[in-house]
Amino acid sequence: MDKYSRKDFLKRGLVAGAAIAGAGTFLSYCRKPADEGSEGAVSCNDTSGLSEADLATRTQNGYVDVSSKAGQSCSNCALYTQPTGGSSCGGCQAVKGPINPAGWCNLWVAQG
């Protein structure tokens, strides 16, 4: 086993430390968009102000926060209303409560 001088040891330690710090920075840019609050990550589930009838309408129409239908989401539905007041959640003309732009329900209609 080779003997290292204190100077070599410190150099290797600094290089290794810089490599680890650089790798952490690099990997932080590799996160999924959902980690950054992308459309699918928006939570529009606060239905505390809705009546039982409004909640039933959401359920009966199969509203989900994230669409599983290719090309269909609340943001491109004719019934969707854009968010206001800095909110990430929009609205709907048929389903009451906060609506996720990435969501979907059985009432989805293409914008015309």
Backbone hydrogen bonds, N-H to C=O, Kabsch-Sander energy under -0.5 kcal/mol:
donor,donor_aa,acceptor,acceptor_aa,energy
9,F,5,S,-2.4
10,L,6,R,-2.4
11,K,7,K,-2.3
12,R,8,D,-2.6
13,G,9,F,-2.3
14,L,10,L,-2.4
15,V,11,K,-2.4
16,A,12,R,-2.6
17,G,13,G,-2.3
18,A,14,L,-2.4
19,A,15,V,-2.3
20,I,16,A,-2.2
21,A,17,G,-2.3
22,G,18,A,-2.6
23,A,19,A,-2.3
24,G,20,I,-2.0
25,T,21,A,-1.9
26,F,22,G,-2.6
27,L,23,A,-2.8
28,S,24,G,-1.4
29,Y,25,T,-0.7
29,Y,26,F,-1.1
30,C,27,L,-1.3
31,R,28,S,-0.7
35,D,32,K,-1.6
36,E,33,P,-1.5
37,G,34,A,-1.0
38,S,33,P,-1.1
41,A,38,S,-1.7
42,V,38,S,-0.7
42,V,39,E,-1.4
44,C,42,V,-0.7
47,T,45,N,-1.5
50,L,47,T,-1.8
55,L,51,S,-2.3
56,A,52,E,-2.3
57,T,53,A,-2.0
58,R,54,D,-1.9
59,T,55,L,-2.2
60,Q,56,A,-3.4
61,N,57,T,-1.8
62,G,59,T,-1.7
63,Y,58,R,-2.3
64,V,104,W,-2.5
67,S,102,A,-3.2
70,A,68,S,-0.6
72,Q,69,K,-1.9
73,S,71,G,-0.5
74,C,103,G,-2.2
75,S,101,P,-2.5
76,N,73,S,-1.7
77,C,74,C,-1.9
78,A,109,V,-2.9
80,Y,77,C,-1.1
81,T,91,G,-2.5
87,S,84,T,-1.5
90,G,99,I,-2.8
91,G,81,T,-2.5
93,Q,79,L,-2.0
96,K,94,A,-0.5
99,I,90,G,-2.0
103,G,100,N,-2.2
104,W,64,V,-1.9
106,N,61,N,-3.5
108,W,105,C,-1.7
111,Q,76,N,-1.1
